[in-house]
Amino acid sequence: MRTMKLLALAGIALIIGVALGTRSASAQVAPVPVDVVTCTTTVYDLNSDGKLGKADIMELWNRIQSSECNNSSATGDCAQYDRNGDGVVNFDDVLFVYNHFVLCVNPISTVRRPSGGR
């Protein structure tokens, strides 16, 4: 379970890095525009822009932290953050939303190959 959480954090960091246009992976790969690293859905869309993206995932974690619902039972006001339905509010709920995002997003088709490349 800890490995899944670490992989999710790495994935979120990758999404943020891609969205910010970092070029650490290769000089030949163009950065993916911010608006491409999203999926069009209203499911888990916290900022009501019609997309699930890095901002929504980060906002969920910020809300869980600021409401002091992290590692608590999903009762009262904290129940709204129990995204995976396990009765506990924690990072697993953020991971659940992130997994939904990964299945929904499709940035591959928009990546352009450099001309004259292999």
N, C-alpha and C positions, 0 to 999 in steps of 0.2 A: 504494500500500500504506500509506503514511504517513497518507493521508486516511482510510482505513478504520479505522486505529488511533485517530485523533483522534475519529472519529464514535463508535467503541465507547466511548471514555472519556467522551464527552459523554452517551451513552446510559446508561452506568453511573451517572454523576453525576445524571442525571434520575431514574433508578430510586431512588437513595438519597434524593434530594430529595422525591420523591413519597411514599416510605415514611416519611420523617420528618415529612410533613405540611406542607411549605412551601407558601405561597400566593402565590408571586411571579408566577405566570402571570396570574391573574385573581381578583378577589374573589368572583366568582360560581361558581367551580368548587370543589367540595368536595374535600378531599384524599382520596386512595384509601387505605384502611386497609392496614397493613403486610402482613397475612396474605393480601391479595388480589394483591399484586405478587409472585406466585410461580407456578410451574407444578407440577402434581402429577406427579412422576416420580421414579424412583430413579437415572436417568441423570445422572451428574455431581453427585449429591447427596453432598457431603462431610461434612455434619453429621448425616446419617442421620435426617432428619426426614420423609422421603418427598416432599420438595419441592425443586425447584431454584429458588433465589432469590438475592438480592443477597449474602446471607451466604456462600453457596457460591462465588460468583464471586470475591468478595473473598478468601475463604479459599484458593482455588486460587492466586491471585497472591501472597498472603503465603507460602504453602508454597514456591512456585517461588523467591521471593526469599530466604527464610530457609535454604533448602537449597543456595543458591548454584548453582542449576541454570539460571538465566536466561542465555540466549545460549550454551547448551552443547549438545553432542550428546545425543541421547536414549539414553544407555547407562547401565547400572548402576541406581542409585537414581533417577536423573533420568528414566529411561524412563517411569515412571508419570505424569509430567506432560505427556507428548507427546500431547495430546488430538486434534490434527488429523492425526497420523501422518506428519508431514513429516521426522521424524528429528532435529528441533531443538526444544529447549525455549525458548520465548520468549513475548512478549505475544500472538503469534498464537494460541497455545493458549487463552489467556483469551478472546480474541476469538471463537474457535470455540465455546466454551461459552456465551458471551454470545449469539451468533447462535442457538444452540439454544434458549436461554431466550426470546429475542424471538419465535421461531416457536411456542413452547409457551404463553406467558402470554396471558391474555385478560381484562384488567381493564376493558375498555370496557363490558361488559354490567352491571357493578356500579355504575357512576357514575350518581348521581341528578341529574336536572335540577332547578334551583331552581323552586319554584312561582311562577307569575305571570310567568315569563320568556318570552322570544320563542320 
